[in-house]
Amino acid sequence: MNTLLAIAVGVLYTTAIYMILRRSIVKLVIGLMLLSNAANLLIFTSAGLTRHGPPLIVEGSTEAAAVVADPLAQALILTAIVIGLGVLAFAVVLIHRAYEVVKADDMDQMKDTDT
Amino acid sequence: MNHGMALDILLPILIPLAAAALSLICWRSRALQRGISVMATTGLMVAAVVLLVRVYDNGIQVMYTGNWPAPFGIVLVADLLGAIMVVLTGITGLATAIYSLATISKAHEHYGYYPLMHLLLAGVNGAFLTGDIFNLYVWFEVMLVASFALLILGGERAQMEGAIKYVTLNLVSSAMFLSAVGLLYGLAGTLNMADLAEKLAPHQDNPMVQIVAMLFLVAFGIKAGAFPLFFWLPASYHTPRVAVSSLFAGLLTKVGVYALFRVFTLIFPLGDSLIRDLLLGMAGATMLVGVLGAAAQFEFRRILSFHIISQIGYMLMGLALFTPLAIIGGVFYIMHHIIVKSNLFLISGLVYRLQGSYDLKQLGGVYRQHPWVGILFLIPALSLAGLPPLSGFFGKFIVIKAGVEAEFWWLVAVALVVGLLTLYSMIKIWAEVFWKEMPEGSTASVQQRGGTGLMVGTVVALASLTVLIGVAAEPVYQLASATASQLLDPPGYINAVLGDRS
């Protein structure tokens, strides 16, 4: 399972970077979306995949009785997903507006600020 | 721990957050929003100074949110570096708020300029005060989202084009930061920076740890605008309103620099590692490329943008040399730079108000018409170039002296040459904007709007701070020195956060 997820993470990063490097701004945003998903999946994988019980501690004890799965990684991913969604919503509106202003879906036409 | 102390740390984050919420409630009333903005930034500055005094007197202050003991909960930690950065945020925030009263148009205010400005300040302060690496990521994002919106406020073509580059590269950097945090959590099983420092200390040579450190270097390098990762900066910083430019120029890249200082003194202390060599190279290249970029420009704010990059190089040089004196120099440089840089941008706005252009070729004769603006420009400009007795001289002097002591001659040579080229660049602005006659057929014209007095007042206040840091360099040096000894003493930080368990 670990290997499979590791490959999936790698594929996601590769496609994300490929998409970001393209000239079309729509593909750019798709790339950014994939990139944040890749990071999320990486956290999920690197925190360790364990088939264990929920992290519940019996009353009166300070330690869990059996080995438990780590819930923190999922809390991190949840936070990152929420942030990613907000940022992505902004990026989509931005490219839409940029398309209206520049009238092109092409990074090569957006060189006004580079000279 | 008593609760008054906890509030001290929380206030610099709480005040701008509350101000943002209040401004949203007063959405329809511009007057109220303006009032809130000035009051909140004043409050922020006072709270920041109180915090700095408390940290200076009593050592590192820690607040455990929700009373969860470290390393289980999120901690807010104010050490001297964090507290100094918060004070600088307060100063820049207040200056920008007052300047904005005179320069931000009615339309921009209706688009929600003030709530966004407060949100940005909250994000910046949160990043400076958190002691948890994932929380640092969250504050980075708060700051980024606010800066995205501020950058495109107005929706001109240049803003859109600049914003696409700014947004893309910053999101790539965030994704890298997040990946690094994920891998770090997988390695160490903790996110608390003090705990991480302790757990990773015996494993610094582990290749995986080195890889994670490298990811942090690249992620924060993008945010800081270091070579070769700075391209988003000159593409975007000259596009928004000048008050926004000034706020960005003063604070945003410095959050990246702060993160580099924090991570590479505490979690991955720079020894004789590959990362140190890389940072040394980056510092030299950042200085040189930034200043050469500036030499080719003829737009007031673009020249200043390239100088931000070049100045970042000096701060990185302070970190990369990693001797006590070098860190002192880096911290001193940050203090000097934030004030000077914001001020230069504000002055470019003042010139725009007087002549209606940012293009050096369209401008001219400002010194003849308004000699005082010329003097006001010369103070931060010469300070940036490093002429004594202004603040920049001492910053450069300490960093370069540290370079000489560490015998990195090539880096010292680069730093000296870049200082000279900075002077050339500032003289170019002086000659083109202030000294030469107004060119024939110039389209420049006076912009009629009230409040020029407020703009001048802000610029004068920041310029006097620059002079003050230069004249009273000794106390500032003492502060930087105390900061550096804290930074070079990770066990002190760890004990303050996790409690003394030895």
Interface residues (C-beta under 8 A of the other chain):
Chain A: I20 I25 L28 L32 L35 S36 A38 A39 N40 L42 I43 T45 S46 A47 G48 D70 L72 A73 L76 T79 A80 I83 G86 V87 F90 A91 L94 I95 R97 A98 V101 V102 M107 M110 K111 D112 T113 D114
Chain B: F134 Y137 V138 E141 L144 V145 F148 A149 I152 G155 E156 R157 A158 M160 E161 G162 A163 I164 K165 V167 T168 L171 V172 S174 A175 L178 S179 V181 G182 L183 Y185 G186 L187 G189 L191 A235 S236 H238 T239
